[in-house]
Amino acid sequence: MISCLAAIALWAQETTVAPRWQVGDSVVYHKTMSTAINRGGASTRVKAQADEAVTVLQRTATGYVVAVNTLAISSQVVEGHNAVTDSLLALMTGSAALLRTRVLYATDLAGKPLDVLNWQQVQEASKRMRDTVYTWISDYAKSQHFDLAAVMSKETIDSTLQVTKERLLQVPTISPLYLYGKNVAGGEYAAYKPATQFEGAHVERVATTRKSADELLDEAMAQPMVKSLLASMPASMLPMIKEQVKAQLGQGRTTTVTTTYDFYPNGWVDKIAETSTTTETNSTTQVSTTSECVFHSWK
């Protein structure tokens, strides 16, 4: 009974993963991602790799300054080649330097990102990337004898692709910074084992979201690119377009994300493994990602 009470007390107190960082700590993660898209019987699979460095630059009175930098990135279609996908991946490969912007995060003592300190630099890099993507979209539209500017301005596309500070602070689930500052007791966290002197913490997360066809339709109609496209069409066509899109959405969309995190005793992430499956009418997308620490130089 005493052991059970002690375990319950430990669960109640140890509900976060604590970073025991030192200034100068540096970790490199090698990330591999496989995306499989099955739509209408056709299958496409893309594999991507990236190396991401996380370095503790400074300890402040309220937390840390942490640099996150993508060192290298590559991707290729391994199944179901098509001209559009190949061209887009070639663009990303050729513009890889634009994707390697260093982001400086200010975090709290729990490691949760609170601010982006080099926001102006990130914005400038984001603009260069948006310009590159717009040029690609425009060239593709011309190859299809489609006047992009007639129905959609560059400003509309920019507003859709723009990276906001809020988005950067909501780091993705596969980021080494994701769990810091979060309560991992119960809810979508299926399992949690706190760190000991010899073993790091272990966290398992399972999250399922469901959206109806009506919810997805409302979200789509609120997108700047869609609003701009619809504005160029006769108003009398809008009800028919909505009905057609809703019919394609069928029963809506269900997404299940399962993520496992393993940590070192000092609070650094050792490995992240995640599988995300999205199902909607006549379409299934599965993304499997593994991120592993391949080098560490913490003190």
C-alpha positions, 0 to 999 in steps of 0.5 A, spaced: 500 500 500 505 504 501 508 503 495 502 504 491 501 511 495 508 513 493 507 511 486 501 515 485 504 521 489 510 521 484 505 521 478 501 527 481 508 531 482 512 528 476 507 530 470 512 534 466 519 532 462 524 537 465 530 539 461 536 539 465 540 543 460 547 546 460 549 552 456 553 549 450 549 543 450 548 541 443 544 535 440 543 533 432 537 529 430 537 525 424 530 525 422 527 520 416 520 521 414 515 516 409 509 519 406 504 514 403 498 517 399 493 512 396 487 516 393 482 513 388 487 506 387 493 510 385 499 510 390 504 515 391 510 515 396 515 520 398 521 519 403 525 525 406 531 526 411 533 532 415 538 533 420 536 538 425 541 541 431 539 544 437 543 548 441 543 551 448 546 558 447 544 562 454 541 561 461 537 567 463 533 569 469 526 566 466 529 560 462 533 559 456 535 561 449 535 555 444 537 555 437 534 550 432 537 549 425 536 545 420 543 542 417 541 538 411 534 536 408 533 532 402 527 528 399 525 523 393 519 520 390 520 512 391 513 510 388 508 513 383 512 518 380 508 524 377 511 530 373 508 535 378 511 532 384 517 531 381 518 538 379 516 540 386 521 536 390 526 538 385 524 545 387 525 544 394 532 540 393 534 546 389 532 551 394 534 547 400 538 553 403 532 557 404 529 552 408 535 552 413 533 558 417 536 558 424 531 560 429 532 562 436 527 561 441 527 564 448 524 559 453 521 558 460 525 554 465 521 548 463 523 549 456 517 551 453 518 556 447 515 563 448 518 567 443 522 568 437 528 572 438 530 573 430 523 574 428 525 579 422 531 574 419 526 568 419 520 573 416 526 575 411 527 568 409 520 566 409 519 571 404 524 569 399 521 562 400 514 564 398 517 568 392 520 562 390 514 557 391 510 563 387 514 563 381 514 555 381 506 555 381 506 561 376 510 557 371 506 551 372 500 555 371 502 557 364 504 550 362 497 548 363 495 555 359 492 557 366 492 565 367 494 565 375 494 572 376 487 573 373 484 569 379 489 569 384 494 574 386 501 573 389 498 577 396 493 571 396 498 566 396 503 569 400 498 570 406 496 562 405 504 560 405 506 565 410 510 563 417 507 566 423 510 567 430 504 563 433 506 557 428 513 557 430 511 557 437 507 551 436 512 547 435 510 540 431 509 534 435 516 531 432 520 537 434 525 535 440 522 541 444 515 539 443 513 536 450 517 541 454 512 545 459 506 540 457 502 536 462 503 529 460 499 526 465 492 523 462 488 525 457 491 524 450 498 521 453 497 514 454 503 512 458 508 516 462 514 514 466 518 519 469 526 520 469 530 517 474 538 517 475 539 512 470 533 512 465 530 518 462 523 519 461 518 515 456 512 518 454 506 515 449 501 520 446 495 518 442 491 523 439 485 522 434 481 528 431 475 528 427 472 533 422 465 533 419 464 534 411 461 541 414 467 543 418 472 541 413 468 545 408 467 551 412 475 551 413 476 550 406 471 556 404 475 561 409 482 560 406 484 566 402 486 562 396 479 559 396 476 565 397 480 569 392 478 563 387 471 563 388 470 571 388 473 570 380 467 566 379 459 568 378 456 568 385 450 563 382 455 558 381 457 558 389 452 553 391 453 548 386 461 548 388 459 547 395 455 541 394 460 538 389 466 539 394 461 537 400 460 530 396 467 529 395 468 530 403 463 524 404 464 522 411 469 527 413 476 526 415 479 522 421 486 523 423 490 519 428 497 520 431 501 516 435 507 518 438 513 515 442 518 519 446 524 517 449 529 521 453 536 521 456 536 522 464 539 529 463 532 531 459 534 531 452 530 527 447 533 521 445 528 518 440 521 520 437 517 515 433 510 518 430 505 515 425 500 519 423 494 516 419 489 521 415 482 517 412 477 521 408 473 519 402 477 515 397 483 517 400 488 515 406 495 518 407 500 515 412 506 519 415 511 515 419 517 519 422 523 517 426 527 522 429 534 520 433 539 523 436 546 521 433 551 526 436 551 529 443 556 534 446 552 536 452 557 537 458 
